[in-house]
Amino acid sequence: MTFTKLENSSDKAVVAEEVKILTNLLNESTSQLIGENEFDKIQNLIKISAKKDYDQLKKQIAALDNQEMIVVARYFATLPLLINISEDVELASKVNLFNNTDKDYLGKLDDTIDLVAQKDNAKKILEHVNVVPVLTAHPTQIQRKTVLEITNRIHHLLRSYREVKNGTINQKQWSQQLRANIEILMQTDIIRGHKLKVDNEITNVLTYYPKALIPAITKFTARYKQLAKQHNLDLTFATPITMGMWIGGDRDGNPFVTADTLRLSATLQSQVIFEYYFKQLKTLYRAISLSTSYMEPSAQVEELSKYSNDNSPFRVNEPYRRAFYFIESRLAHTEKELLGVIDKNNFLKEHDLENIEQIPAYSSPQDFKGDLETIKNSLQEDHNQAIVKTYFTEVLDAIDVFGFYLATIDLRQDSSVNEACVAELLKSAGICDNYSDLSEKDKIDLLLNELNNDPRNLHSNNQPKSELLQKELKIYKTARQLKDRLGDNVIKQHIISHTESVSDMLEQAIMLKEYDLLDNQSASVQVVPLFETVEDLQNARKIMSQYLNFDIVKTWLASQNHYQEIMLGYSDSNKDGGYLASNWNLYKAQKDLTAIGEKLGVKITFMHGRGGTVGRGGGPSYQAITAQPFKSINDRIRMTEQGEIIQNKYGNKDTAYYNLEMLASAAIDRMVSKQAVSEDDISEFRSSMDEIVADSNKFYRKLVFETPAFLNYFFQATPIKEISNLNIGSRPASRKKLTDFSGLRAIPWVFSWSQSRIMFPGWFGVGSAFKHFIDADSKNLKELQRMYQGWPFFHALMSNVDMVLSKSNMEIARQYAELCEDEESKQVFEPIYQEWKLTKKVILQIENRDELLADSPLLKQSLDYRMPYFNILNYIQIEMIKRNRQDELQGVFESIIPITINGVASGLRNSG
């Protein structure tokens, strides 16, 4: 049975109607703010853009002075934002409608559970599934928290439009509230005036938990267990979705991440979940007002109520409320013991707060859950099933999912930093004076000996230590303290960027050993390699085969249920080798690494370092996961969620539920479905892909690495320098100086190409490679079409290129090329343009389609009505870059380029 994507079920007419309302209100507000004469200039630009008269558009924009440009840029940056809100509201509405009326859609949890239930080991599969979105702070989410709050208010108002239409809400007042928020939005700084600090990034991302992620995850978990129970599958301990966090623990290239930020991240996360628990207890206390006049609680509840200090005469006959008061007291003491504070949402009396130490704290989250289950069981004994399902299900699931820590924080550091620290430790301990000069074999032998036979912490001596080593040791010491305080799950992985050898992994183990995060018997933090470049991906097989065969590693894995995580880098492999080489090498690496693990009795699990764009592994989540190699998902999959993608996916609880559902359903589908393509076909396809990818890689590297003027073209014909100056993240845009290609981070690399509308990392090298393959044999086009129809990986590969091409605009890109100062750099655009035309032609041939986005009508419609608006932003951006490079922008006018960057990012939706 074929199911429709929920996005393709959106009501075009409703979205168009709401967009018209928002546009009219924006027009009214803008006209009033700047006057009709100035507003006429905006309307004239829209008319010219709709006619695609770009020469005239350039002239009209060039004629605007800087003062006029601020308002014009604000207007066109706000419009795509409002369109996004309308589409998000419609999606949220469809999520609820389809679930409440039992309508099917692709990835719906009901159908997924039905599919698994047919398996003999259904309970085991569902009990062990764990999908982990890991929130990161990479600098592509450039909207301020304040702006997100305003857009959330507009979102909530727009959700009530149906009630406006039927008259239950006053239309005039509703319109006035909408307009008020649009007026506020138009006069609020879109971009931050100061660069974000790590603590800002932590607090910003945590705002998504109370409003969206916690309610969505608890609802999803409850639904997951309920659907399984309908098939007589009792999933008491299942946690299909848990959360991860990079902010505060990811030190790679960010000097501002320290032991203090790690501690702050864990503490603030813990405060968020304690706040949730206190609010839930308050709800339970107010709601469960059952009296002994009408029922008799269990002896265990009576026991809990006896310990309560809730001595109000009105509570004499209300044992449940007294019991909740005691639970609240215990939780308050627990939070004070763990965090040194008590949440303001508690309902305890002042006297009891002052004497909270007299109440026993909880020793663990399960201890807390046990008290709540005592009450739940008593209510069930009295046949109060509705009360239990309404008030207890989700909070009890929350305790299993979030504990007292909320999300697992990953630690990450570059392998070169680990090597420098280990070399210093070995030297200061008198073990080896020249570690970095040793051969790889000698390094491995030395490190294994230390890990197996030396119980010492190497830093425990009086030798002076470098600033770098001191900083790193504080991280591991803090990690040990946090695990002891908040539970083992608060930190479980340490990722090594640029893993290029076995010694890189063993060096990480040495650093973890310094504070007993692993020893020769077990490991409470796993060493996770990150393979990033194409070369690293190719070397991963040899590295992991050797590493997994060490006896001490087998011992560590035995303490971790024989799971070994490997992180895959999408961004750097793309920057290094191009779109096809990156994706194909990632696919082959997963398939081969899974087979290596299977042979050794190890379950290899993958963490996907995906971004929003196709160039960074982005694209529709369901399609991306179901396109993973067969057998490559072993119970668990983790993936980074970053930048504007966090707001798009998890901005409200309904879209959060839907996107989590897509992740989990896709992972389960990939685990239990039969392989869509036979092994013989896969072997044939693999041979063809090897040939195609080799060609693509050569073509990509010829332009990027062998064309002398390419780097100048990139730095002059994209807004990379302007992006690097934005206050959009604590991490520097480059590991080295900005003009050094090898040190340039993949994120601003991709973001810059998106802004200039070339979308280069998402397609370059595709057209030439496929044309060469097609021309080699008349049968090859048919083979590619067969691959597209029958092989999920290849279908997703092509569909993503299709989507990227639809968002690109070569006429606009040509205008960016005109920013180049010399003719040689400017001419780099021509081979890019020719490759774009060829890629579009070849993709349509392979898909057997006449136009792009033939399978995504809603996306096509969305782009059609937003393109005329945000195309204008690109022309404004180009003009302002010219003025900026001629030093014509000072003071408030310096904000115009960031405004355009924000608007283009909003219009594209997956830009970084």
C-alpha positions in Angstrom: 0.0 0.0 0.0 1.3 3.5 -0.9 0.8 6.3 1.5 0.8 10.0 0.8 3.3 12.3 2.5 1.4 14.4 5.1 2.9 17.6 3.6 1.3 16.8 0.3 -2.1 16.7 2.0 -2.0 20.4 2.9 -4.9 22.5 1.8 -3.4 24.9 -0.8 -6.4 27.2 -0.6 -6.2 27.6 3.2 -2.5 28.4 3.0 -3.1 30.9 0.2 -5.9 32.5 2.1 -3.8 32.9 5.3 -0.8 34.2 3.4 -3.0 36.8 1.8 -4.3 37.9 5.2 -0.8 38.1 6.6 0.5 39.9 3.5 -2.3 42.5 3.6 -1.6 43.2 7.3 2.1 43.6 6.5 1.3 45.9 3.7 -1.0 48.0 5.9 1.5 48.2 8.7 4.4 49.0 6.3 2.5 51.7 4.5 1.5 53.3 7.7 5.1 53.2 9.0 6.8 54.7 6.0 4.1 56.5 4.0 2.3 55.6 0.8 5.0 57.1 -1.5 7.7 55.0 -0.1 5.5 51.9 0.1 4.7 52.3 -3.7 8.4 51.6 -4.3 8.0 48.3 -2.6 5.0 47.4 -4.6 6.8 48.4 -7.8 9.7 46.0 -7.0 7.2 43.2 -6.5 5.6 43.8 -9.9 9.0 44.0 -11.6 10.2 40.8 -9.9 7.0 39.0 -10.9 7.7 39.9 -14.6 11.3 38.6 -14.1 12.6 41.9 -15.5 15.8 41.6 -13.5 17.7 44.4 -15.3 15.0 46.8 -14.3 14.9 45.3 -10.8 18.7 46.0 -10.4 18.2 49.6 -11.5 15.3 50.3 -9.1 17.2 48.8 -6.2 20.4 50.7 -7.0 18.3 53.9 -6.9 17.3 53.4 -3.3 19.3 55.2 -0.7 20.5 53.4 2.5 17.6 54.7 4.6 15.0 53.4 2.1 16.9 50.2 1.9 16.5 49.4 5.6 12.7 49.4 5.3 12.6 47.6 1.9 14.9 44.9 3.2 12.9 44.5 6.4 9.7 44.1 4.4 11.0 41.4 2.0 12.8 39.6 4.9 9.5 39.5 6.9 7.3 38.2 4.0 8.9 34.7 3.7 8.8 34.4 7.5 5.1 35.0 7.5 4.6 32.4 4.6 6.6 29.9 6.7 4.3 30.5 9.7 1.2 29.8 7.5 2.6 26.6 6.2 3.6 25.4 9.7 0.1 26.1 11.0 -1.4 24.1 8.1 1.0 21.2 8.8 0.2 21.2 12.5 -3.5 21.2 11.7 -3.1 18.2 9.4 -1.1 16.3 12.0 -4.0 16.6 14.4 -6.7 16.0 11.8 -5.2 12.9 10.4 -4.4 11.4 13.8 -7.8 12.3 15.3 -9.8 10.9 12.3 -7.6 7.8 11.7 -6.4 8.8 8.3 -3.2 7.2 7.0 -0.1 9.0 5.8 3.5 8.0 5.1 5.3 7.2 8.3 2.3 7.2 10.6 3.1 5.4 13.9 0.0 3.2 13.8 1.0 1.6 10.5 4.6 1.2 11.7 3.6 -0.7 14.8 1.2 -2.9 12.7 4.2 -3.7 10.5 6.5 -4.7 13.4 3.8 -6.7 15.2 3.9 -9.3 12.4 7.5 -10.2 13.4 8.2 -13.0 15.9 10.6 -10.7 17.8 8.3 -7.7 17.7 8.6 -7.0 21.4 12.4 -7.1 21.4 12.5 -4.7 18.4 10.1 -2.2 19.9 11.6 -2.4 23.3 15.1 -1.5 22.0 14.4 1.1 19.4 16.1 4.4 20.3 16.1 7.4 18.0 18.1 10.4 19.3 17.9 13.9 17.7 21.0 15.8 19.0 20.5 19.6 19.2 23.5 21.6 18.1 24.3 25.3 17.9 25.9 25.6 14.5 25.6 29.1 13.1 22.8 28.9 10.6 19.9 29.8 12.9 20.3 33.6 12.7 17.0 34.7 14.1 17.0 36.1 17.6 15.1 34.4 20.4 13.0 37.6 20.6 12.0 37.2 16.9 11.1 33.6 17.5 8.9 34.6 20.3 7.0 37.1 18.1 6.6 34.5 15.3 5.3 32.0 17.9 2.6 34.5 18.9 1.6 35.0 15.2 1.6 31.2 14.8 -0.8 30.7 17.8 -3.1 33.5 16.5 -3.2 32.0 13.0 -4.1 28.6 14.5 -7.4 30.1 15.7 -8.4 31.4 12.3 -11.0 28.7 11.8 -12.7 29.9 15.0 -12.5 33.4 13.6 -14.3 32.3 10.4 -17.1 30.6 12.3 -17.6 33.6 14.6 -16.5 32.2 17.9 -13.6 34.7 18.0 -14.1 38.3 17.2 -12.5 38.9 13.7 -11.7 42.6 14.3 -9.9 42.0 17.6 -8.1 39.0 16.1 -6.9 41.0 13.1 -5.8 43.8 15.4 -3.7 41.4 17.5 -2.1 39.9 14.3 -1.3 43.3 13.0 0.2 44.4 16.3 2.6 41.5 16.3 3.5 42.2 12.6 4.2 45.8 13.5 6.4 44.7 16.4 8.2 42.3 14.1 8.9 45.0 11.6 10.4 47.3 14.2 12.4 44.7 16.2 16.1 44.0 15.5 16.2 40.8 13.5 19.9 40.2 14.1 21.7 40.3 17.4 23.8 43.3 18.2 26.5 41.2 19.9 27.9 37.8 19.2 26.3 34.9 21.0 28.1 33.3 23.9 27.9 29.6 24.6 25.5 30.2 27.6 23.2 32.1 25.2 23.2 29.2 22.8 22.3 26.8 25.7 19.4 28.8 27.0 18.1 29.4 23.5 17.9 25.8 22.5 16.4 24.8 25.8 13.4 27.0 25.2 12.2 24.3 22.7 11.7 21.7 25.5 8.8 23.0 27.6 6.7 24.3 24.7 7.3 21.5 22.2 9.8 18.7 22.8 8.7 17.4 26.2 5.0 17.4 25.4 5.7 15.9 21.9 8.0 13.1 23.2 5.8 12.1 26.1 2.8 12.0 23.8 4.7 10.0 21.3 6.0 7.5 23.9 2.6 7.0 25.4 1.1 6.4 21.9 3.9 4.0 21.0 3.3 1.9 24.1 -0.5 2.1 23.6 -0.4 0.9 20.0 2.0 -1.9 20.9 -0.4 -3.0 23.7 -3.1 -3.4 21.1 -1.0 -6.2 19.7 -0.4 -7.7 23.2 3.1 -6.3 23.4 3.9 -4.8 26.8 6.7 -2.2 26.4 7.2 -1.1 30.0 10.7 0.2 29.6 10.7 1.4 26.0 12.1 4.8 25.2 11.8 5.1 21.4 12.8 8.8 21.5 15.5 10.4 23.7 17.4 13.6 23.2 21.0 14.6 22.8 22.8 17.9 23.2 26.1 19.2 21.8 26.0 22.7 23.2 28.3 23.1 26.2 30.3 19.9 25.5 31.4 20.4 21.9 34.9 21.9 22.1 36.1 21.2 18.6 37.2 24.5 17.2 35.3 26.5 19.8 37.7 27.9 22.5 34.7 29.3 24.5 33.5 25.8 25.5 35.0 25.0 28.9 34.3 22.9 32.0 32.1 25.8 33.1 29.9 25.7 30.0 29.6 21.9 30.3 28.5 22.3 34.0 26.1 25.1 33.0 24.6 23.0 30.1 23.9 20.0 32.4 22.6 22.2 35.2 20.2 24.2 33.0 18.9 21.1 31.3 18.2 19.5 34.7 16.4 22.7 35.8 14.2 22.4 32.7 13.0 18.9 33.5 12.6 19.6 37.2 10.4 22.5 36.3 8.3 20.2 34.2 8.0 17.7 37.1 6.9 20.4 39.5 4.3 21.7 37.1 3.0 18.2 36.6 2.8 17.6 40.4 0.9 20.9 40.8 -1.6 19.7 38.2 -2.0 16.3 39.9 -2.3 18.0 43.3 -5.1 20.2 42.1 -6.9 17.5 40.0 -6.8 14.4 42.2 -9.1 15.6 44.9 -10.7 12.2 45.7 -12.1 12.0 49.2 -12.2 9.1 51.6 -15.9 9.8 51.9 -16.3 8.0 48.6 -13.2 5.7 48.2 -10.5 4.0 50.1 -6.9 4.4 49.0 -4.3 1.6 49.3 -2.3 1.2 52.4 0.8 2.4 50.6 -0.9 5.7 49.7 -2.0 6.1 53.3 1.7 5.6 54.3 2.8 8.3 51.9 0.1 10.7 53.2 1.2 10.2 56.8 4.7 11.6 56.0 3.1 14.7 54.4 3.3 18.1 56.0 0.1 19.2 54.3 -1.8 19.7 57.5 -4.6 21.8 56.2 -8.0 20.9 57.7 -9.3 20.8 54.1 -7.0 17.9 53.4 -8.1 15.5 56.2 -10.2 13.4 53.8 -7.8 13.8 50.8 -5.0 11.3 51.2 -3.9 11.6 47.5 -3.3 15.3 47.8 -1.4 14.8 51.0 0.7 12.2 49.3 1.4 14.5 46.4 2.5 17.1 48.8 5.0 14.7 50.3 6.3 13.7 46.8 6.6 17.4 46.0 8.7 17.9 49.2 11.0 15.0 48.3 11.4 16.3 44.8 12.2 19.8 46.1 14.9 18.4 48.4 16.3 16.4 45.5 16.6 19.4 43.3 18.3 21.4 46.0 20.7 18.6 46.7 21.6 18.2 43.0 21.4 21.8 41.7 21.5 24.0 44.8 18.1 25.5 43.9 14.4 24.8 44.2 12.1 25.5 41.3 9.8 28.5 41.8 6.8 26.4 40.5 6.6 24.4 43.7 3.5 24.7 45.9 5.2 24.0 49.2 4.6 26.2 52.3 7.4 28.5 53.2 8.1 26.7 56.5 8.4 23.4 54.7 10.8 24.9 52.2 13.0 26.2 55.0 13.1 22.7 56.6 13.3 20.8 53.4 16.4 18.9 54.5 14.2 17.0 57.0 12.4 15.3 54.1 14.3 12.4 52.4 15.5 13.3 48.9 15.0 10.8 46.0 18.1 8.7 45.3 17.2 8.3 41.6 14.5 9.2 39.0 13.1 5.7 39.4 12.7 6.3 43.1 10.6 9.4 42.2 8.6 7.3 39.7 8.0 4.6 42.3 6.0 7.0 44.5 3.9 8.2 41.6 3.2 4.6 40.6 2.1 3.9 44.2 -0.7 6.4 43.7 -1.4 5.2 40.1 -1.8 1.6 41.3 -4.1 2.6 44.1 -6.3 4.5 41.6 -6.3 1.5 39.3 -7.4 -0.8 42.1 -10.4 1.5 42.5 -11.1 1.3 38.7 -10.2 4.9 38.0 -8.7 4.1 34.6 -9.7 7.4 33.0 -7.9 9.3 35.8 -4.8 7.3 35.4 -4.6 7.6 31.6 -5.3 11.3 31.7 -3.0 12.4 34.4 -0.3 9.8 34.9 0.8 8.2 31.6 2.8 11.0 30.1 4.6 12.1 33.3 5.6 8.5 34.1 7.0 8.1 30.6 8.8 11.5 31.0 10.7 10.1 34.0 12.0 7.2 31.9 12.9 9.4 29.0 14.4 12.4 30.7 15.4 11.3 34.2 16.9 14.2 36.1 19.2 15.2 33.2 16.8 15.9 30.3 19.3 15.1 27.4 22.6 13.3 27.1 25.4 15.8 26.5 28.1 14.7 24.0 31.7 15.7 24.5 33.7 16.4 21.3 37.3 17.4 20.6 39.7 17.4 17.7 42.1 14.5 17.6 45.1 16.8 17.4 44.2 18.3 20.8 44.0 14.8 22.3 47.4 13.9 20.9 49.0 17.1 22.3 47.5 16.4 25.7 48.4 12.7 25.8 52.0 13.5 24.7 52.3 16.0 27.6 50.8 13.6 30.1 53.2 10.8 29.0 56.2 13.1 29.2 55.3 14.5 32.6 54.7 11.0 34.0 58.2 9.9 32.7 56.8 7.3 30.3 57.7 8.8 26.9 59.4 12.0 26.0 58.6 12.0 22.3 55.2 10.4 21.8 54.2 12.5 18.7 57.4 11.3 16.9 56.5 7.6 17.4 55.3 5.4 14.5 51.6 4.4 14.6 52.5 0.9 15.7 54.6 2.1 18.6 51.9 4.6 19.6 49.3 1.8 19.7 51.6 -0.5 21.8 52.4 2.2 24.3 48.8 3.3 24.7 47.4 -0.2 25.0 50.0 -0.9 27.7 48.9 2.2 29.6 45.2 1.3 29.3 45.7 -2.3 30.3 48.4 -2.2 32.9 48.8 1.2 34.4 46.1 2.1 37.0 47.5 5.6 37.6 45.9 8.9 36.6 48.8 10.4 34.7 48.0 13.9 35.7 48.4 13.2 39.4 51.9 14.6 39.8 53.4 18.0 40.6 54.7 18.7 37.1 53.6 22.1 35.6 50.8 21.7 33.0 50.1 23.7 29.8 47.0 25.8 29.7 45.5 23.5 27.1 46.0 20.4 29.2 44.6 22.1 32.3 41.5 23.1 30.3 41.0 19.6 29.0 41.5 17.9 32.3 38.8 20.2 33.9 36.4 19.0 31.2 36.9 15.3 32.2 36.8 16.1 35.9 33.5 17.9 35.4 32.1 15.1 33.3 32.9 12.6 36.2 31.2 14.9 38.7 28.1 15.4 36.6 27.7 11.6 36.0 28.0 11.0 39.7 25.4 13.8 40.5 22.8 13.6 37.7 23.1 10.0 36.6 25.2 8.0 34.2 23.2 9.0 31.1 24.0 12.7 31.3 27.2 12.0 29.4 27.7 8.8 27.4 29.8 9.6 24.3 33.0 11.4 23.6 33.4 12.1 19.8 36.8 12.6 18.2 36.8 14.9 15.2 39.2 14.1 12.4 39.7 10.5 13.4 42.5 9.3 11.1 44.1 6.4 13.0 43.6 3.8 15.7 45.9 5.8 18.0 43.4 8.7 17.8 40.8 6.5 19.4 43.2 5.2 22.1 44.4 8.7 22.9 40.8 9.6 23.6 40.6 6.5 25.9 43.7 7.7 27.8 42.0 11.1 28.4 38.8 9.4 29.7 40.9 7.2 32.0 42.3 10.3 33.7 39.1 10.7 35.7 37.9 7.1 35.7 35.4 7.4 32.9 36.8 4.1 31.7 39.4 1.6 33.0 40.5 -1.9 32.0 37.2 -3.4 33.1 34.5 -1.1 31.8 33.7 2.2 30.1 31.0 4.6 31.2 31.8 7.0 28.3 32.2 5.5 24.8 35.0 6.5 22.5 33.2 7.6 19.2 35.3 8.2 16.1 34.1 10.9 13.6 35.0 10.1 10.0 34.6 13.3 8.0 36.5 13.5 4.7 36.2 11.1 1.8 39.7 9.7 2.7 38.7 9.3 6.3 35.6 7.4 5.3 37.6 5.1 3.1 40.1 4.4 5.9 37.4 3.8 8.5 37.1 0.1 7.7 40.8 -0.6 8.5 40.7 1.6 11.6 37.6 0.0 13.1 38.6 -3.6 12.2 41.8 -3.1 14.2 40.2 -1.2 17.1 37.3 -3.6 17.6 39.7 -6.6 17.8 41.6 -5.3 20.9 40.8 -7.3 24.0 40.4 -4.1 26.1 37.9 -2.7 23.6 35.9 -5.9 23.7 35.8 -5.5 27.5 34.5 -1.9 27.2 31.9 -3.0 24.7 30.7 -5.8 26.9 29.9 -3.1 29.5 27.9 -1.2 26.8 25.8 -4.1 25.6 28.1 -4.6 22.6 27.1 -1.4 20.9 29.8 0.8 19.2 28.8 4.1 17.8 30.5 5.7 14.8 29.8 9.3 13.7 29.7 10.1 10.0 30.4 13.7 8.8 28.3 14.8 5.9 29.6 18.4 5.6 33.3 17.9 5.4 33.1 14.9 3.1 30.9 17.0 0.7 33.3 20.0 0.8 36.2 17.6 0.2 34.8 15.5 -2.6 31.5 16.8 -3.8 27.9 15.7 -3.4 28.1 12.2 -5.1 31.4 11.2 -3.6 30.3 12.2 -0.2 27.0 10.4 -0.2 28.3 7.3 -1.9 31.3 6.9 0.4 29.0 7.4 3.4 26.7 4.7 2.1 29.5 2.3 1.4 31.2 3.0 4.8 27.9 2.3 6.6 27.4 -1.0 4.8 31.0 -2.2 5.3 31.3 -1.1 8.9 28.0 -2.8 9.7 29.3 -6.0 8.2 32.6 -5.7 10.2 30.6 -5.3 13.4 28.4 -8.2 12.6 31.4 -10.5 12.0 32.8 -9.5 15.4 29.5 -9.7 17.4 29.3 -5.9 17.7 26.2 -3.8 16.9 27.5 -0.8 15.0 25.3 2.2 15.4 25.7 5.5 13.5 25.4 9.1 14.4 24.7 11.2 11.3 26.2 14.7 11.4 23.5 16.1 9.1 22.7 19.7 8.5 19.7 21.4 7.0 20.9 21.5 3.4 21.4 18.6 1.0 25.1 19.6 0.8 25.3 18.8 4.5 23.2 15.6 4.5 19.8 17.3 4.7 16.5 16.6 3.0 13.3 14.9 4.1 14.1 12.9 7.3 11.9 9.9 6.5 13.3 9.5 3.0 16.9 10.0 4.3 16.6 7.3 6.9 14.8 4.7 4.8 17.5 5.2 2.2 20.2 4.0 4.6 21.9 0.7 3.7 20.1 -2.4 4.6 21.0 -3.7 8.2 22.8 -0.4 9.0 20.3 0.6 11.7 20.8 -1.6 14.8 18.1 -0.5 17.2 19.7 3.0 17.6 20.3 5.9 15.4 21.4 9.4 16.3 21.5 12.6 14.1 22.3 16.2 14.6 19.6 18.8 14.3 20.9 22.3 13.9 20.4 25.8 12.8 17.0 26.9 11.5 16.0 23.2 11.2 15.4 23.1 15.0 12.8 25.9 14.7 11.3 24.3 11.5 10.9 20.8 13.1 10.4 21.5 16.7 8.9 25.0 16.9 5.6 23.7 18.3 4.4 20.5 19.9 2.4 19.3 16.9 5.1 19.6 14.2 7.5 18.3 16.8 5.4 15.2 17.3 5.1 14.7 13.5 8.9 15.1 12.9 9.7 12.7 15.7 7.2 10.3 14.4 8.9 10.5 11.0 12.3 9.8 12.5 11.2 6.8 14.6 8.9 5.3 11.9 11.6 5.5 9.3 14.2 3.9 11.6 11.8 1.1 12.4 10.8 0.7 8.8 14.5 0.3 7.8 15.0 -2.2 10.6 12.2 -4.6 9.7 11.4 -4.2 6.0 12.9 -6.5 3.5 15.7 -5.2 1.2 14.0 -3.5 -1.7 16.7 -4.5 -4.2 18.3 -7.9 -4.6 22.0 -8.4 -3.7 22.8 -9.0 -7.4 21.2 -5.7 -8.4 23.0 -3.9 -5.5 26.3 -5.4 -6.8 25.6 -4.2 -10.3 24.5 -0.8 -9.1 27.5 -0.5 -6.8 29.8 -1.1 -9.8 28.0 1.6 -11.8 28.1 4.1 -8.9 31.8 3.5 -8.3 32.4 4.5 -11.9 30.1 7.5 -11.8 31.3 8.8 -8.5 35.0 8.6 -9.5 34.2 10.8 -12.5 32.1 13.2 -10.4 35.0 13.5 -7.8 37.5 14.3 -10.5 35.2 16.9 -12.1 34.5 18.5 -8.7 38.2 18.6 -7.5 39.3 20.0 -10.9 37.2 23.1 -10.3 37.5 23.5 -6.6 41.2 22.4 -6.0 42.9 22.8 -9.4 41.3 26.1 -10.7 43.5 28.9 -9.3 40.8 31.5 -9.4 38.2 29.4 -7.7 38.9 30.4 -4.1 38.9 34.1 -5.1 35.6 33.6 -6.8 34.1 32.0 -3.7 35.3 34.7 -1.4 34.2 37.5 -3.7 31.0 36.1 -5.3 29.3 34.9 -2.1 28.6 36.7 1.2 31.1 34.5 3.1 32.9 37.5 4.6 29.6 39.1 5.6 28.3 35.8 7.1 31.5 35.4 9.1 30.8 38.8 10.7 27.3 37.9 11.8 26.5 37.5 15.5 25.0 34.0 14.9 27.1 31.7 17.0 29.9 31.3 19.5 32.0 29.2 17.2 34.4 30.9 14.8 33.6 30.4 11.0 37.1 29.1 10.3 39.6 27.0 12.2 42.4 29.0 10.6 42.3 32.3 8.8 39.2 32.8 6.8 40.8 32.7 3.4 42.4 29.3 4.0 40.1 26.8 2.3 41.3 23.8 4.4 40.4 25.6 7.7 37.1 27.0 6.4 34.3 25.2 8.3 31.8 23.3 6.1 28.8 25.1 7.6 29.6 28.7 6.4 30.9 27.1 3.1 27.4 25.7 2.5 25.5 28.6 3.9 27.3 31.1 1.6 26.5 29.0 -1.5 22.9 29.0 -0.4 22.8 32.7 -0.1 24.2 33.3 -3.6 21.5 30.8 -4.8 24.0 28.5 -6.6 23.5 25.8 -4.0 26.8 24.4 -5.3 27.5 21.7 -2.7 24.1 20.0 -3.4 24.7 19.2 -7.1 28.0 20.2 -8.6 29.7 17.3 -10.5 26.4 15.4 -10.8 25.6 16.3 -14.4 28.9 15.6 -16.0 29.4 12.3 -14.2 26.0 10.9 -15.3 26.3 12.2 -18.8 29.6 10.5 -19.2 28.0 7.2 -17.9 25.0 7.6 -20.2 27.1 8.3 -23.3 29.3 5.3 -22.7 26.5 2.8 -23.4 22.9 3.2 -24.8 21.6 0.9 -22.0 22.9 3.0 -19.2 20.1 5.6 -19.0 17.6 2.7 -18.6 19.8 1.3 -15.8 19.8 4.7 -14.0 16.1 5.0 -14.4 15.7 1.5 -12.9 18.0 2.5 -10.0 15.8 5.5 -9.4 12.6 3.5 -9.4 13.8 0.6 -7.3 16.7 1.6 -5.0 15.7 3.9 -2.1 19.3 5.3 -1.7 19.5 6.4 -5.3 16.0 7.7 -5.4 16.7 9.9 -2.3 20.1 11.0 -3.9 18.3 12.2 -7.1 15.3 13.7 -5.3 17.5 15.9 -3.2 19.4 17.2 -6.2 16.0 17.9 -7.8 15.0 19.9 -4.7 18.2 21.9 -4.6 18.1 22.8 -8.3 14.6 24.1 -7.8 15.8 26.5 -5.1 18.8 27.7 -7.1 18.6 30.7 -9.5 21.4 31.1 -12.0 20.4 34.6 -13.1 20.8 35.8 -9.5 24.0 33.7 -9.2 25.4 35.5 -12.2 24.8 38.9 -10.5 26.9 37.6 -7.5 29.7 36.7 -10.0 29.7 40.3 -11.1 31.0 41.2 -7.6 34.4 39.6 -8.5 37.1 42.2 -8.9 39.0 40.5 -11.7 37.9 38.8 -14.9 39.6 35.5 -14.2 37.6 35.0 -10.9 34.4 36.2 -12.6 34.8 33.5 -15.3 34.7 30.7 -12.7 30.9 31.1 -12.9 30.7 29.9 -16.5 31.7 26.2 -15.9 29.4 26.3 -12.8 26.5 27.5 -15.0 27.1 25.0 -17.7 27.3 22.2 -15.1 24.0 23.4 -13.6 22.2 23.2 -17.0 23.6 19.8 -17.7 22.7 18.5 -14.2 19.1 19.7 -14.5 18.8 18.0 -17.9 20.3 14.7 -16.7 18.2 14.6 -13.5 15.0 15.0 -15.4 16.1 12.3 -17.8 16.8 9.9 -14.9 13.5 10.8 -13.1 11.7 10.6 -16.5 10.0 14.0 -15.7 9.4 17.2 -17.6 10.0 19.6 -14.7 11.6 19.7 -11.3 9.6 19.0 -8.1 7.1 16.8 -10.0 6.7 14.6 -6.9 6.5 17.6 -4.5 3.6 19.7 -5.6 3.2 21.5 -2.3 6.9 22.5 -2.2 6.6 23.7 -5.8 3.6 25.8 -4.9 5.4 27.2 -1.9 8.4 28.2 -3.9 6.2 29.7 -6.6 4.5 32.2 -4.4 7.6 33.1 -2.2 10.2 33.3 -5.0 9.2 36.8 -6.3 9.6 38.2 -2.8 12.8 36.7 -1.7 14.5 36.9 -5.1 14.3 40.7 -4.5 16.3 40.2 -1.3 19.2 38.7 -3.2 19.3 41.8 -5.4 19.2 44.0 -2.4 22.0 41.9 -0.8 24.2 42.2 -3.9 23.7 46.0 -4.0 24.5 46.3 -0.3 27.6 44.1 -0.6 28.8 46.5 -3.3 28.3 49.5 -1.1 29.8 47.7 1.9 33.0 46.9 -0.1 33.2 50.6 -1.0 32.9 51.6 2.7 29.4 53.2 2.1 27.7 51.4 5.0 28.2 52.6 8.6 26.2 52.6 11.8 22.6 51.3 11.4 23.1 50.7 7.7 25.5 47.8 8.5 22.4 45.8 9.6 21.0 45.7 6.1 23.1 42.8 4.8 22.3 40.7 7.8 18.6 41.4 7.3 18.9 40.1 3.7 20.8 37.0 4.9 18.1 36.3 7.4 15.4 36.7 4.8 17.0 34.5 2.2 17.6 31.8 4.9 13.9 32.0 5.9 12.8 31.8 2.3 14.9 28.7 1.5 14.1 27.0 4.9 17.0 24.6 4.8 19.9 26.8 4.1 22.7 25.8 6.5 
